[in-house]
Amino acid sequence: MVPTAVVTLDALPLTPNGKLDRAALPATAGAEAAGPPAHGGEGAPSLDGDREPALAGIWRELLDVAEVGPGDNFFSLGGHSLLVATLAARVRAELGVRAPLTLFLRHPVLRELAAALPGPENAGSPDADGLRPRGTGRAPLSAAQRRIWLEEQMWPGTAACTVPEAFLLRGPLDEAAFEAALDELLSRHDSLRGRVEGAEHPELVVEPRSSVGLLRSDLRGSGEAAVRGLLEQAGRRVFDLSGPLVETTLARTGDEEWVFLFTAHHLIVDGWSFDILWRDLEALYRLHAGGSGPRPAPPQLAYTDFARWENERVAADAHRPHLDFWRQELAGLPPGTGPSAADGAAREGKRVTVRLGASSRSNCVCAQPAWASRPSSSP
């Protein structure tokens, strides 16, 4: 991956639960001046065939760039490993091509990727009917959700799976419009209304209406310590899997300054899904505040649709090659090793100090790609 800018820091800012706090990373000076990658002028190679223009269209949307050429590199344009999963899903949905994530990582140049992609899926493949709306508000947990659910059973009462996000909003804010936009956001995305039901065979159950209300607090004049305490409290939030699995707070810290906290359980959100949520929230706020613009299109699929599809693939033995691979890789592993041997203390972690020489230290930099920035602005 080639960063769009490089910034050196004495230490990385962390969230209350020890993860990288991207919102606290400094802005990159000169990143805008560098401009977008060059695509060539007259005589530059053109997009050929059907796949190259289709891939270029997907890249433009995912990477938010105006132009994409056949020689452009996905990572040089601002792509990252998490976005590769979205790219693979878009390629499958729009081109009918199913390919492993490693293929996208090994062929980051558009023309090379177009040539390396396999042919379209056969109609008779186990998942050829693919993802489709099921019209149901419940489904067995997906494999990823079952792993998280199992951790909760083994180590209950911890905030290890709590995902706190905080945003600094500056400028005039219509709080009523913001709350209405947030309510609509919770109605749009089924997962945000989800809870877990069942002990032996847990299922994700989606409530028809959200019971999450926007908590408010006025911290004007309370100082930075009060804000920090609010953030730490969000990071220590322990959710009951019976729901709700989301908590929202709007704290006013100045006459035209607010801190918005969106805290959720990892069972229903992950890091890159927040980009979708904030994009929708921004558009919905503008509409509720009396602005113009199109209302975001309703999601075509719910997470329960994916979970049911995944479980159907398992029932059809489509997972067998993956299972055989890992059985071979892990063959001969001594008993008692791995996560099953961990106890509660093993989750606490530890700090290791390593001294670096002057030459090594001078080569250590913190790279902040353009996608990682979190500008402070009103929604």
Summary of the structure (lengths in Angstrom):
residues: 379
radius of gyration: 23.0
end to end distance: 30.1
largest distance: 65.3
contacts: 971
relative contact order: 0.15
helix: 38%
strand: 13%
